[in-house]
Amino acid sequence: MLRRLRACSESYELGARPWLMGVVNASPDSFSDAGRFVGLDAQAERARELIAAGADVIDVGGESGITNRPAVDADEEIARVVPLVERAVQAGAPVVSIDTYKPAVAEAAIAAGASIVNDVSGLRDLGLADVCARTGAALVVMHTRAAPKQRLQDPALYEDVVADVAAFLRERMDAAMERGVEAEQLLLDPGPDFTKTPAQTVAVLRRLDALHELGRPLLLAISRKDFIGAVTGRPPARRDAGTLAALAHGADA
């Protein structure tokens, strides 16, 4: 089934094939590639490599999700991501997304050429919705029950984790649309590993059909995640095969 996505001045039809998102971290403490791409030139080159490899979206992030680090000040995050967004656009990225939960960072990145806001906070700050409503940028709404930089993994947290994810995403979609975001601007992320044990994440990924009922494209941010480590017994740097298996399942679903 094709679903239309509007992102700033562009409109896309998703569903004919999976889109691939290439992640470029402008933070020095990413759990998966910390220290590999230091400095703007190395990060921009990584973006070019991902574009050449077929990435449909380049996702730029300036703050790691690692929970034992303090949050990054918005000004510092802007200084990290805006030059990289500009370089990714110059390199020919079809679409650039900004991974942030801070409205000021989102606004600056959109001005630099990003057209998707990838919010991993579950839209805790409705100011992000205001930014997307005003600029037309697409907005990723993700399921999580914890504030950014907080870790919560409890096997007893959900009576039915799939139902909780679906209900949460529906409520957050409604909240965004009440602030002026159009339905066609929304993408949904079930939040693998975010406030979920590995078993809870797997349970959600097995029931993606329940999330399709919400009527919007799904983003599966699963590369090298903890649930893959739990299944394979491997550290992040050795989870590529598990990542590919999870991606294959996601494409089928």
DRENKEGU-641523 format. One record per residue (C-alpha): residue number from 1; residue in three letters; x, y, z. Coordinates in Angstrom, 2 decimals. Layout:
REM residues N
+-----+------+---------+---------+---------+
|  nr | rest |      c1 |      c2 |      c3 |
+-----+------+---------+---------+---------+
| NUM |  ALA |       X |       Y |       Z |
...
+-----+------+---------+---------+---------+
This chain:
REM residues 253
+-----+------+---------+---------+---------+
|  nr | rest |      c1 |      c2 |      c3 |
+-----+------+---------+---------+---------+
|   1 |  MET |    0.00 |    0.00 |    0.00 |
|   2 |  LEU |    1.36 |    3.40 |   -0.99 |
|   3 |  ARG |    1.34 |    6.20 |    1.55 |
|   4 |  ARG |    2.12 |    9.82 |    0.74 |
|   5 |  LEU |    4.66 |   11.69 |    2.82 |
|   6 |  ARG |    4.98 |   15.46 |    2.71 |
|   7 |  ALA |    8.31 |   16.93 |    3.83 |
|   8 |  CYS |    8.69 |   20.69 |    3.40 |
|   9 |  SER |    8.30 |   21.45 |   -0.30 |
|  10 |  GLU |    8.52 |   17.83 |   -1.45 |
|  11 |  SER |    6.01 |   15.00 |   -1.56 |
|  12 |  TYR |    6.88 |   11.30 |   -1.74 |
|  13 |  GLU |    5.04 |    8.03 |   -2.18 |
|  14 |  LEU |    6.30 |    5.38 |    0.22 |
|  15 |  GLY |    5.52 |    1.70 |    0.08 |
|  16 |  ALA |    6.66 |    0.53 |   -3.35 |
|  17 |  ARG |    9.96 |   -0.50 |   -1.74 |
|  18 |  PRO |   11.63 |    0.10 |    1.61 |
|  19 |  TRP |   13.60 |    3.29 |    1.96 |
|  20 |  LEU |   17.05 |    3.06 |    3.53 |
|  21 |  MET |   18.16 |    5.56 |    6.16 |
|  22 |  GLY |   21.88 |    6.14 |    6.59 |
|  23 |  VAL |   22.87 |    7.51 |    9.98 |
|  24 |  VAL |   25.70 |   10.00 |   10.43 |
|  25 |  ASN |   26.50 |   10.86 |   14.04 |
|  26 |  ALA |   27.94 |   14.25 |   14.82 |
|  27 |  SER |   28.21 |   13.28 |   18.48 |
|  28 |  PRO |   31.47 |   11.93 |   19.90 |
|  29 |  ASP |   29.81 |    9.23 |   22.03 |
|  30 |  SER |   27.53 |    7.24 |   19.71 |
|  31 |  PHE |   27.15 |    3.69 |   20.99 |
|  32 |  SER |   27.81 |    2.15 |   17.57 |
|  33 |  ASP |   30.50 |    4.26 |   15.88 |
|  34 |  ALA |   32.04 |    6.57 |   18.48 |
|  35 |  GLY |   35.45 |    7.72 |   17.34 |
|  36 |  ARG |   35.17 |    6.46 |   13.76 |
|  37 |  PHE |   34.15 |    9.73 |   12.11 |
|  38 |  VAL |   35.71 |   12.62 |   14.00 |
|  39 |  GLY |   35.24 |   16.12 |   12.66 |
|  40 |  LEU |   33.05 |   17.64 |    9.99 |
|  41 |  ASP |   35.11 |   16.48 |    7.00 |
|  42 |  ALA |   35.06 |   12.83 |    8.10 |
|  43 |  GLN |   31.34 |   13.00 |    8.87 |
|  44 |  ALA |   30.55 |   14.62 |    5.52 |
|  45 |  GLU |   32.59 |   11.93 |    3.75 |
|  46 |  ARG |   30.59 |    9.29 |    5.61 |
|  47 |  ALA |   27.40 |   10.92 |    4.35 |
|  48 |  ARG |   28.73 |   10.80 |    0.78 |
|  49 |  GLU |   29.59 |    7.10 |    1.20 |
|  50 |  LEU |   26.08 |    6.33 |    2.41 |
|  51 |  ILE |   24.50 |    8.28 |   -0.45 |
|  52 |  ALA |   26.67 |    6.39 |   -2.95 |
|  53 |  ALA |   25.63 |    3.12 |   -1.30 |
|  54 |  GLY |   21.96 |    3.92 |   -1.93 |
|  55 |  ALA |   20.70 |    5.71 |    1.19 |
|  56 |  ASP |   17.40 |    7.45 |    0.55 |
|  57 |  VAL |   17.63 |    9.48 |    3.76 |
|  58 |  ILE |   20.65 |   10.79 |    5.64 |
|  59 |  ASP |   19.83 |   11.10 |    9.33 |
|  60 |  VAL |   22.05 |   13.55 |   11.22 |
|  61 |  GLY |   22.24 |   13.45 |   15.00 |
|  62 |  GLY |   24.17 |   15.64 |   17.40 |
|  63 |  GLU |   23.33 |   13.98 |   20.72 |
|  64 |  SER |   23.85 |   10.32 |   21.57 |
|  65 |  GLY |   21.01 |    8.37 |   23.11 |
|  66 |  ILE |   23.44 |    6.88 |   25.63 |
|  67 |  THR |   21.80 |    7.36 |   29.01 |
|  68 |  ASN |   24.89 |    7.79 |   31.19 |
|  69 |  ARG |   25.77 |   11.11 |   29.54 |
|  70 |  PRO |   24.18 |   14.52 |   30.21 |
|  71 |  ALA |   22.00 |   16.16 |   27.59 |
|  72 |  VAL |   23.73 |   18.42 |   25.08 |
|  73 |  ASP |   22.95 |   22.13 |   25.17 |
|  74 |  ALA |   20.85 |   23.19 |   22.18 |
|  75 |  ASP |   23.43 |   25.70 |   20.96 |
|  76 |  GLU |   26.17 |   23.07 |   21.02 |
|  77 |  GLU |   23.92 |   20.60 |   19.23 |
|  78 |  ILE |   23.15 |   23.19 |   16.55 |
|  79 |  ALA |   26.87 |   23.83 |   16.08 |
|  80 |  ARG |   27.41 |   20.11 |   15.58 |
|  81 |  VAL |   24.58 |   19.35 |   13.17 |
|  82 |  VAL |   23.92 |   22.40 |   11.00 |
|  83 |  PRO |   27.24 |   22.28 |    9.08 |
|  84 |  LEU |   26.77 |   18.54 |    8.54 |
|  85 |  VAL |   23.21 |   18.98 |    7.30 |
|  86 |  GLU |   24.48 |   21.59 |    4.85 |
|  87 |  ARG |   27.26 |   19.30 |    3.64 |
|  88 |  ALA |   24.86 |   16.35 |    3.26 |
|  89 |  VAL |   22.55 |   18.49 |    1.12 |
|  90 |  GLN |   25.51 |   19.66 |   -0.97 |
|  91 |  ALA |   26.58 |   16.03 |   -1.42 |
|  92 |  GLY |   23.24 |   15.20 |   -2.99 |
|  93 |  ALA |   21.36 |   13.51 |   -0.16 |
|  94 |  PRO |   17.84 |   12.85 |   -1.48 |
|  95 |  VAL |   16.37 |   13.65 |    1.95 |
|  96 |  VAL |   18.01 |   14.78 |    5.19 |
|  97 |  SER |   16.48 |   14.18 |    8.62 |
|  98 |  ILE |   17.55 |   15.69 |   11.92 |
|  99 |  ASP |   17.53 |   13.44 |   14.97 |
| 100 |  THR |   16.59 |   15.79 |   17.81 |
| 101 |  TYR |   13.94 |   16.41 |   20.42 |
| 102 |  LYS |   14.76 |   20.13 |   20.78 |
| 103 |  PRO |   12.64 |   22.62 |   18.79 |
| 104 |  ALA |   15.51 |   25.11 |   18.38 |
| 105 |  VAL |   17.76 |   22.43 |   16.90 |
| 106 |  ALA |   15.00 |   21.24 |   14.57 |
| 107 |  GLU |   14.36 |   24.79 |   13.36 |
| 108 |  ALA |   18.04 |   25.42 |   12.65 |
| 109 |  ALA |   18.47 |   22.10 |   10.85 |
| 110 |  ILE |   15.41 |   22.67 |    8.68 |
| 111 |  ALA |   16.75 |   26.09 |    7.73 |
| 112 |  ALA |   19.98 |   24.31 |    6.72 |
| 113 |  GLY |   18.13 |   21.86 |    4.45 |
| 114 |  ALA |   16.68 |   19.06 |    6.59 |
| 115 |  SER |   13.08 |   18.17 |    5.82 |
| 116 |  ILE |   12.31 |   15.49 |    8.44 |
| 117 |  VAL |   12.46 |   15.85 |   12.22 |
| 118 |  ASN |   13.27 |   12.48 |   13.79 |
| 119 |  ASP |   12.09 |   12.90 |   17.37 |
| 120 |  VAL |   13.04 |   10.09 |   19.79 |
| 121 |  SER |   11.25 |   11.66 |   22.75 |
| 122 |  GLY |    7.69 |   10.69 |   21.87 |
| 123 |  LEU |    6.87 |   14.35 |   21.19 |
| 124 |  ARG |    7.38 |   15.39 |   24.82 |
| 125 |  ASP |    7.87 |   18.97 |   23.66 |
| 126 |  LEU |    4.93 |   20.00 |   21.51 |
| 127 |  GLY |    7.08 |   22.86 |   20.26 |
| 128 |  LEU |    8.51 |   20.31 |   17.79 |
| 129 |  ALA |    5.03 |   19.90 |   16.32 |
| 130 |  ASP |    4.77 |   23.69 |   16.06 |
| 131 |  VAL |    8.05 |   23.81 |   14.12 |
| 132 |  CYS |    6.86 |   21.12 |   11.71 |
| 133 |  ALA |    3.45 |   22.74 |   11.28 |
| 134 |  ARG |    5.09 |   26.06 |   10.44 |
| 135 |  THR |    7.80 |   24.73 |    8.10 |
| 136 |  GLY |    6.01 |   21.75 |    6.58 |
| 137 |  ALA |    8.76 |   19.36 |    7.69 |
| 138 |  ALA |    7.82 |   15.75 |    8.26 |
| 139 |  LEU |    7.80 |   14.48 |   11.84 |
| 140 |  VAL |    8.75 |   11.06 |   13.16 |
| 141 |  VAL |    6.69 |   10.17 |   16.23 |
| 142 |  MET |    8.34 |    7.45 |   18.32 |
| 143 |  HIS |    7.04 |    5.31 |   21.15 |
| 144 |  THR |    8.82 |    5.74 |   24.47 |
| 145 |  ARG |    7.67 |    5.99 |   28.08 |
| 146 |  ALA |   10.80 |    7.70 |   29.39 |
| 147 |  ALA |   12.25 |   11.17 |   29.00 |
| 148 |  PRO |   15.30 |   11.58 |   26.75 |
| 149 |  LYS |   18.54 |   10.29 |   28.26 |
| 150 |  GLN |   16.62 |    8.11 |   30.75 |
| 151 |  ARG |   16.73 |    4.33 |   30.64 |
| 152 |  LEU |   13.69 |    2.24 |   31.54 |
| 153 |  GLN |   13.55 |   -1.49 |   30.92 |
| 154 |  ASP |   10.99 |   -3.37 |   32.97 |
| 155 |  PRO |    9.55 |   -6.76 |   31.95 |
| 156 |  ALA |    6.37 |   -5.88 |   33.88 |
| 157 |  LEU |    5.92 |   -2.38 |   32.43 |
| 158 |  TYR |    3.28 |   -3.33 |   29.87 |
| 159 |  GLU |    0.28 |   -5.59 |   30.10 |
| 160 |  ASP |    0.32 |   -5.67 |   26.28 |
| 161 |  VAL |    3.31 |   -3.90 |   24.75 |
| 162 |  VAL |    1.89 |   -3.95 |   21.21 |
| 163 |  ALA |   -1.36 |   -2.35 |   22.35 |
| 164 |  ASP |    0.58 |    0.24 |   24.34 |
| 165 |  VAL |    2.72 |    1.18 |   21.34 |
| 166 |  ALA |   -0.32 |    1.52 |   19.07 |
| 167 |  ALA |   -2.31 |    3.58 |   21.59 |
| 168 |  PHE |    0.64 |    5.85 |   22.39 |
| 169 |  LEU |    1.39 |    6.54 |   18.73 |
| 170 |  ARG |   -2.26 |    7.29 |   17.99 |
| 171 |  GLU |   -2.45 |    9.73 |   20.90 |
| 172 |  ARG |    0.78 |   11.49 |   19.86 |
| 173 |  MET |   -0.40 |   11.67 |   16.24 |
| 174 |  ASP |   -3.56 |   13.40 |   17.45 |
| 175 |  ALA |   -1.50 |   15.79 |   19.59 |
| 176 |  ALA |    0.67 |   16.74 |   16.62 |
| 177 |  MET |   -2.31 |   17.28 |   14.34 |
| 178 |  GLU |   -3.98 |   19.47 |   16.97 |
| 179 |  ARG |   -0.92 |   21.74 |   16.65 |
| 180 |  GLY |   -1.36 |   21.98 |   12.88 |
| 181 |  VAL |    0.76 |   19.08 |   11.57 |
| 182 |  GLU |   -0.97 |   17.33 |    8.68 |
| 183 |  ALA |   -1.41 |   13.56 |    8.73 |
| 184 |  GLU |    0.72 |   13.30 |    5.56 |
| 185 |  GLN |    3.67 |   14.81 |    7.46 |
| 186 |  LEU |    3.76 |   12.00 |   10.02 |
| 187 |  LEU |    5.90 |    8.87 |   10.20 |
| 188 |  LEU |    5.73 |    6.38 |   13.08 |
| 189 |  ASP |    8.55 |    4.61 |   14.91 |
| 190 |  PRO |    7.72 |    1.78 |   17.36 |
| 191 |  GLY |   10.88 |    2.64 |   19.30 |
| 192 |  PRO |   12.91 |   -0.58 |   19.40 |
| 193 |  ASP |   14.79 |   -0.77 |   22.73 |
| 194 |  PHE |   13.34 |    2.52 |   23.97 |
| 195 |  THR |   11.66 |    1.69 |   27.30 |
| 196 |  LYS |   11.49 |   -1.91 |   26.15 |
| 197 |  THR |   13.34 |   -5.06 |   27.07 |
| 198 |  PRO |   14.72 |   -7.06 |   24.14 |
| 199 |  ALA |   11.76 |   -9.43 |   24.44 |
| 200 |  GLN |    9.29 |   -6.53 |   24.35 |
| 201 |  THR |   11.01 |   -5.10 |   21.29 |
| 202 |  VAL |   10.80 |   -8.44 |   19.50 |
| 203 |  ALA |    7.11 |   -8.71 |   20.42 |
| 204 |  VAL |    6.43 |   -5.34 |   18.79 |
| 205 |  LEU |    8.42 |   -6.16 |   15.65 |
| 206 |  ARG |    6.41 |   -9.36 |   15.29 |
| 207 |  ARG |    3.19 |   -7.34 |   15.18 |
| 208 |  LEU |    3.93 |   -4.49 |   12.80 |
| 209 |  ASP |    0.58 |   -5.24 |   11.15 |
| 210 |  ALA |   -1.10 |   -3.66 |   14.19 |
| 211 |  LEU |    0.81 |   -0.43 |   13.55 |
| 212 |  HIS |   -0.05 |   -0.36 |    9.85 |
| 213 |  GLU |   -3.63 |    0.17 |   10.99 |
| 214 |  LEU |   -2.58 |    3.69 |   12.04 |
| 215 |  GLY |   -2.25 |    4.52 |    8.35 |
| 216 |  ARG |    1.22 |    6.07 |    8.27 |
| 217 |  PRO |    4.66 |    4.88 |    7.09 |
| 218 |  LEU |    6.78 |    3.08 |    9.67 |
| 219 |  LEU |   10.42 |    3.83 |   10.47 |
| 220 |  LEU |   12.38 |    0.90 |   11.92 |
| 221 |  ALA |   15.49 |    2.22 |   13.62 |
| 222 |  ILE |   17.01 |   -1.14 |   14.49 |
| 223 |  SER |   20.65 |   -1.06 |   13.39 |
| 224 |  ARG |   22.91 |   -2.76 |   15.97 |
| 225 |  LYS |   20.34 |   -2.28 |   18.72 |
| 226 |  ASP |   20.43 |   -4.05 |   22.09 |
| 227 |  PHE |   17.73 |   -6.56 |   21.18 |
| 228 |  ILE |   19.98 |   -7.81 |   18.38 |
| 229 |  GLY |   22.79 |   -8.15 |   20.88 |
| 230 |  ALA |   20.50 |  -10.11 |   23.21 |
| 231 |  VAL |   19.57 |  -12.53 |   20.42 |
| 232 |  THR |   23.07 |  -12.94 |   18.97 |
| 233 |  GLY |   25.26 |  -12.42 |   22.03 |
| 234 |  ARG |   27.39 |   -9.93 |   20.10 |
| 235 |  PRO |   28.62 |   -6.39 |   20.88 |
| 236 |  PRO |   27.44 |   -3.47 |   18.69 |
| 237 |  ALA |   30.35 |   -3.66 |   16.25 |
| 238 |  ARG |   29.52 |   -7.31 |   15.46 |
| 239 |  ARG |   25.75 |   -6.99 |   14.99 |
| 240 |  ASP |   25.64 |   -6.38 |   11.22 |
| 241 |  ALA |   24.30 |   -9.85 |   10.37 |
| 242 |  GLY |   21.63 |   -9.58 |   13.04 |
| 243 |  THR |   20.75 |   -6.12 |   11.78 |
| 244 |  LEU |   20.30 |   -7.46 |    8.24 |
| 245 |  ALA |   18.05 |  -10.25 |    9.51 |
| 246 |  ALA |   15.90 |   -7.77 |   11.41 |
| 247 |  LEU |   15.77 |   -5.50 |    8.36 |
| 248 |  ALA |   14.64 |   -8.40 |    6.18 |
| 249 |  HIS |   11.83 |   -9.12 |    8.61 |
| 250 |  GLY |   10.87 |   -5.44 |    8.62 |
| 251 |  ALA |   10.78 |   -5.32 |    4.81 |
| 252 |  ASP |    8.56 |   -8.41 |    4.72 |
| 253 |  ALA |    6.26 |   -6.84 |    7.29 |
+-----+------+---------+---------+---------+
